[in-house]
Amino acid sequence: METAAVNDITVAYEDRGTGGPPLVLVHGHPFDSSMWGPQVREFAWDQGRRVITPDLRGYGGSTIVPGRTNLDVFARDIAALLDHLGVDGIVLGGLSMGGQIVLEFHRLFPERVRGLLLADTFARGETEKGRRWRNEMADRLLREGMGGYAGEVLSKMVAPYNVEALPDVARHVHRMMCGAPPEGAAAALRGRAERPDYTEMLPRITVPALVVVGQDDEYTPVADAEFMAERIPDAELAVIEGAAHMPNLERPAEFNAVLHRFLDSHFPVAAGTG
């Protein structure tokens, strides 16, 4: 991975391929950019599309920042990384927390976004019950570390039948969760406890948007995806069967096929690039 000094931190990232516009993929909690491995291989290595995958602050190889990290801080880090790379006019995608960061980025920097991928995420603001849970979980992660939490939620991140049928995927997801720094994960949880409601922004999104969700996702059910797709003008909705919260890893061929159609329809890579 490469690194960049932005916003008083170091951001680790991968930047592969040359065809544009660049596809920037934002990981969820408590993961890192390696969760996008199947998409980097498919779109950068095979298709020649430029794909940028950063580690968010507090995760992976990026600087650990304790306390509270609000979604706008993550979004501004991505903008600063793009400035560092001299990149503008991106297709921005994210899964779960990453999808909420995508919405926040669009709120702050709509002129920089040419298309959106919103995977297994939701737009509505946090509830009071959710705020309490996130802050309590942040306290727990700081107290106990990531191991217990990772074991408890693995079969929700990856569908139980896929934990058994796809052991390499399950191990990868579990390894990412256990490897997440508790301070960074806790800071993100506290920030998400203050998450705004993006519902009113959805009808004002004018760029092509693809909403994807795993059929068996318990964290962000299909209804949450339908809620967004119904409100974003002309948004495309894809439900990936045989997957829960991480369809890009559980069913990469199906996920990539949907993303291929979206990108090739709206943002084809010119012949000879890559």
C-alpha positions in Angstrom: 0.0 0.0 0.0 1.0 3.6 -0.5 0.6 6.4 2.1 -0.3 10.1 2.0 0.0 12.7 4.6 -3.4 14.5 4.7 -5.3 16.4 7.4 -2.5 15.8 10.0 -2.7 12.0 9.6 -1.3 9.3 7.4 -3.8 7.6 5.1 -2.9 4.2 3.6 -4.4 3.4 0.2 -4.2 1.5 -3.0 -4.4 3.1 -6.4 -4.7 0.7 -9.3 -5.6 1.0 -13.0 -5.9 4.1 -15.1 -9.3 4.1 -16.9 -11.8 6.6 -15.6 -13.6 8.2 -14.0 -11.9 6.7 -10.9 -13.9 4.3 -8.7 -13.3 5.2 -5.1 -14.4 2.5 -2.7 -14.9 3.1 1.1 -14.9 0.2 3.5 -17.2 -0.3 6.4 -16.8 -0.9 10.1 -14.8 -2.6 11.5 -12.9 -3.5 8.3 -10.2 -2.1 6.1 -9.7 -1.6 2.4 -8.8 -5.3 1.8 -12.6 -6.0 1.9 -12.6 -4.6 -1.7 -10.1 -7.2 -3.0 -12.5 -8.9 -5.4 -13.5 -5.5 -6.9 -10.0 -4.3 -7.2 -9.0 -7.5 -9.1 -12.1 -7.3 -11.3 -12.2 -3.6 -12.2 -8.6 -2.5 -11.9 -6.6 -5.5 -12.9 -9.0 -7.1 -15.4 -10.9 -4.1 -16.8 -8.2 -1.4 -16.4 -10.5 1.0 -14.5 -8.8 3.2 -11.9 -9.8 2.0 -8.5 -8.8 3.8 -5.3 -9.3 2.1 -1.9 -8.3 4.0 1.2 -8.0 2.8 4.8 -10.1 5.1 6.9 -8.5 6.9 9.8 -8.4 4.5 12.7 -8.4 1.4 10.5 -5.9 -0.6 8.6 -2.6 1.2 7.9 -3.9 4.7 8.5 -3.4 6.7 11.6 -5.3 5.7 14.7 -7.2 8.7 16.1 -9.0 8.1 19.4 -12.0 9.9 20.7 -14.8 10.5 18.2 -14.6 10.5 14.4 -17.7 11.9 12.8 -18.7 11.1 9.2 -17.7 14.5 7.9 -14.1 13.9 9.1 -13.9 10.7 7.1 -15.4 12.4 4.1 -12.9 15.3 4.4 -10.0 12.8 4.6 -11.1 11.2 1.4 -11.4 14.6 -0.3 -7.9 15.5 0.9 -6.5 12.2 -0.4 -8.1 12.9 -3.8 -6.5 16.4 -3.8 -3.2 14.7 -3.0 -3.7 12.4 -6.0 -4.9 15.2 -8.3 -8.2 13.4 -8.8 -11.7 14.9 -9.3 -14.9 13.6 -10.8 -15.2 10.2 -9.2 -17.6 7.4 -8.9 -17.8 7.0 -5.1 -19.0 3.8 -3.5 -19.2 2.5 0.1 -20.6 -0.4 2.1 -22.4 0.0 5.5 -20.6 2.8 7.3 -18.7 3.4 4.1 -22.1 4.1 2.4 -22.9 6.7 5.0 -19.5 8.3 4.4 -20.4 8.4 0.7 -23.6 10.2 1.5 -21.8 12.7 3.7 -19.1 13.2 1.0 -21.9 13.9 -1.5 -23.5 16.4 0.9 -20.1 18.2 1.3 -18.7 17.9 -2.2 -21.5 17.2 -4.7 -19.5 18.7 -7.5 -16.8 16.0 -7.1 -19.2 13.1 -7.5 -20.2 11.7 -10.9 -21.9 8.5 -9.6 -22.7 6.7 -6.4 -22.6 3.1 -5.2 -24.5 2.6 -1.9 -24.1 -1.0 -0.7 -25.8 -2.4 2.4 -26.3 0.9 4.1 -29.1 3.3 5.1 -29.8 7.0 5.0 -31.9 7.7 8.0 -30.5 9.3 11.1 -29.6 7.5 14.3 -32.2 6.8 16.9 -31.8 7.4 20.6 -31.6 3.7 21.2 -29.0 3.4 18.5 -26.9 6.3 20.1 -26.8 4.5 23.4 -25.9 1.2 21.8 -23.1 2.7 19.8 -21.6 4.5 22.7 -21.9 1.5 25.0 -20.3 -0.7 22.3 -17.4 1.8 22.0 -16.8 1.6 25.7 -16.8 -2.2 25.4 -14.3 -2.3 22.6 -11.9 -0.1 24.5 -12.3 -2.3 27.6 -12.3 -5.7 26.0 -10.7 -5.4 22.5 -12.2 -6.6 19.3 -12.2 -10.4 19.6 -15.4 -11.0 21.5 -17.4 -8.6 19.3 -16.0 -10.1 16.1 -17.0 -13.6 17.2 -20.5 -12.4 18.0 -21.3 -10.5 14.8 -19.5 -12.7 12.2 -22.7 -14.6 11.3 -24.5 -11.3 10.7 -21.7 -9.8 8.6 -21.5 -13.0 6.6 -24.7 -15.1 6.3 -24.5 -18.2 8.6 -24.7 -20.5 5.6 -21.8 -18.7 4.0 -19.7 -18.9 7.2 -19.9 -22.7 6.6 -19.8 -22.8 2.8 -17.2 -20.0 2.3 -14.6 -20.5 5.1 -12.0 -18.3 3.4 -14.4 -15.4 3.2 -15.4 -15.9 6.9 -11.8 -16.0 8.0 -11.0 -12.8 6.0 -14.0 -10.9 7.6 -13.1 -12.2 11.1 -9.5 -11.3 10.6 -10.3 -7.7 9.6 -12.6 -7.3 12.6 -10.1 -8.7 15.0 -7.3 -6.6 13.5 -9.2 -3.3 13.7 -7.7 -1.0 16.4 -10.2 -0.7 19.2 -9.5 3.1 19.5 -10.3 3.7 15.9 -13.3 1.5 15.9 -14.7 3.1 19.0 -14.1 6.6 17.6 -16.1 5.7 14.5 -18.9 4.2 16.6 -19.2 7.4 18.7 -19.2 9.4 15.5 -21.9 7.3 13.9 -24.0 7.8 17.1 -24.2 11.5 15.9 -25.1 10.5 12.3 -27.4 13.0 10.6 -30.5 12.0 8.6 -29.8 12.1 4.8 -33.4 11.3 3.8 -34.1 14.9 2.6 -30.9 14.9 0.5 -31.8 11.8 -1.5 -34.2 13.4 -4.0 -31.6 16.0 -4.7 -29.0 13.5 -5.9 -28.8 14.0 -9.7 -25.9 11.6 -10.6 -26.4 8.0 -11.5 -26.8 5.8 -8.4 -26.7 2.1 -7.7 -28.1 0.7 -4.5 -27.1 -2.9 -3.7 -28.0 -5.1 -0.7 -27.6 -8.7 0.3 -31.0 -10.5 0.4 -30.4 -11.8 3.9 -28.7 -8.7 5.4 -30.0 -8.2 9.0 -28.1 -5.0 9.7 -29.4 -3.1 6.6 -32.4 -5.1 5.3 -33.7 -4.9 1.8 -36.3 -2.4 3.0 -33.6 0.1 3.8 -32.2 -0.3 0.3 -35.6 0.2 -1.2 -36.1 3.3 0.9 -33.1 4.9 -0.7 -33.7 3.7 -4.2 -37.3 5.0 -4.2 -36.1 8.5 -3.2 -33.0 8.9 -5.4 -34.1 9.9 -8.9 -33.7 7.0 -11.4 -31.6 5.0 -8.9 -31.0 1.3 -9.8 -31.6 -1.3 -7.1 -29.9 -4.7 -7.0 -30.7 -7.4 -4.4 -27.9 -10.0 -4.2 -29.2 -13.5 -3.3 -27.2 -15.8 -1.1 -25.6 -12.9 0.8 -26.0 -11.0 4.0 -24.1 -7.8 4.9 -21.1 -8.2 2.7 -22.3 -9.3 -0.8 -19.1 -8.0 -2.4 -17.2 -10.8 -0.6 -20.0 -13.4 -0.2 -21.1 -13.3 -3.8 -18.4 -11.4 -5.7 -19.3 -12.6 -9.1 -22.9 -11.4 -8.8 -21.9 -8.1 -7.1 -19.3 -7.4 -9.7 -21.8 -8.2 -12.5 -24.2 -5.6 -11.2 -21.5 -3.0 -10.7 -20.1 -3.8 -14.2 -23.5 -3.1 -15.8 -23.8 0.2 -13.9 -20.3 1.4 -14.7 -20.3 0.3 -18.3 -23.7 2.0 -18.8 -22.8 5.3 -17.3 -19.0 5.5 -17.2 -17.5 3.3 -19.9 -13.7 2.9 -20.0 -12.3 4.2 -23.3 -10.7 1.6 -25.5 -6.9 1.5 -25.1 -6.9 2.7 -21.4 -5.9 0.6 -18.5 
